[in-house]
Amino acid sequence: MPRQNPLAEVFLETCRGNIDAELDRCIDHNAASGRLQEAMRYSVLGGGKRIRPALCVAAAKALGQSGDEALIPACAVELIHAYSLIHDDLPAMDDDELRRGRPTTHIAFDEATAILAGDALQTLAFGLLTEAPGLSESIRLTMVRELSRASGHSGMVGGQAIDLESVGKTLVLSQLETMHRHKTGALIEASVRIGALTAPSVSEQALDALTRYAKALGLAFQVQDDLLDIEGDTNIIGKPQGSDAARSKPTYPALLGITGARDHLATLLENAQQSLREFGPEADPLRAMADYVVARTH
């Protein structure tokens, strides 16, 4: 079992506080429906590790930024992630009743309200990006393009479609990784790239290196998720243990075995860390986040 990097916990805790405060402000109380507003806040502010927004901030720091410039873009990424979880949990999708140790949104409210809350969070994310302070109009537009590609049919939503189509099927490794590069990896990649775009003079070389880091990390995140589904405790992981196997979903352990999945995870971690070899200590938060992803217990 990989050991946790202590820098990751400190960095994540700081980011979580800043992100949660900003999310609380962004999801204000001016919605036309009070019940919809309540469901949005329940879904976003009810816990969560904030890995994706932390990666956004860490990428900005790796390029010499303070990280403050990435705060609103980071919140936009987290809103997309929250919307995806609401919709993934719906009866028509994964039909889950527990998320982050609490009833899923459609259980706590109702299915229609959950769908609308997800829709509202998705549109709020793009609205935030168009108004992100301290960034040029061209950079905001580029960020909107990055997030739309990562979250739409060529990214996360496309990956979810492949996932649903693959239930009960046996996939080869390349097929499994194609699915997860879209479903899980695309938003992680966008988080890093959007954070990097806050640096006005980011080079193509640096952006390419950060993208390689994010691609490896996105797959590593999913491998660890699959392992936790087998080895984790429901009370710790915050969702039902064994749910993937119960639904006959293709996973890394099912394809590679537990030992093979762990070996693959170690290779992906090494690839992620090697992608940062040209960066100095300013990229240490990204290095720590990679360690965190493969050592997390929930």
Phi, psi and omega in degrees: 000124179298148179266146184286143175276119184299332178297328183297315181297317180295313181296315180297319181297318178296312179298318182300317179298315180293317181294315182296321178296319181288321177297320178300321179288320184291321178272076187283191185253031184254014179293152180296329181244123178296324179293320176298316179301318180297318180293321177298313182292322177301318185286325185268319190262009182265040179108190183117144184280337181065038180296315184294311176296327177295322176296323178298313179294318181296323178294320176298316180296324180298338180254021173087008178275164179284335185102337179296327181297335184266000187297309180293314174303322178297320177295322178299317178298316181294325177295320176297317179299315181297318177300318182295324179293318178303310183289323178299326184280349185298154179306326180285346180253254182271347176054054179262148180250354184226133178214126180056035177077007180231163175303139177297164188299320181289339174278317181291329180242261173196168188297316182296317179295322179297316179299315181293322178298317177298316178301316183293321179293323179296313181291326177297323180302313182289327175298319178298318181298323182291344183244009184302124184286153174078008181237148179287162179299321181294323178291319177301317180297319178297320179295318177301318179296316179300314184289323179293319178295318183290330186261349186264208187293336178266006180226242188300313181295320176299320178295321177296323177296316177299320180301313180295325180287343187262357181301129179083359181256157174258120181257150170278167186302318182297323178291319179297318182288328174299315178301313186280337172297331178273304189295313183254315189291327186299318182286327175294317177299316179297323179302314181291314182295320179294320176298319179295328182290349176287344177275114187302328185249029180299131181274160176296324179298314180294318180295322177296317180296317179294326177293319177298318176304311184293323179297315179294319182293323179300317177290321178299320178303316183289322177300315180294322175302316181295321178293319179295328179297333179267316190258347186281168177254130181307321182292339180264314183283344173081006176212164187299125176290140178082009184292326179295314179296322180297331181261007179057042179274143178291133181223166177296314178297324179296326182275317188255348189083164182298312181296317179297321179294320178294320178297319179295321178299317180297321178295317180295320177298315179299318178298318179297313182294321179295331179295340182260011188296335180275354180266154178269200183296343178296342178266007181301323175301323176294319178297317180293323180294323177297315177299319181298316184301319184274347182252355185295153180250004178205000000 
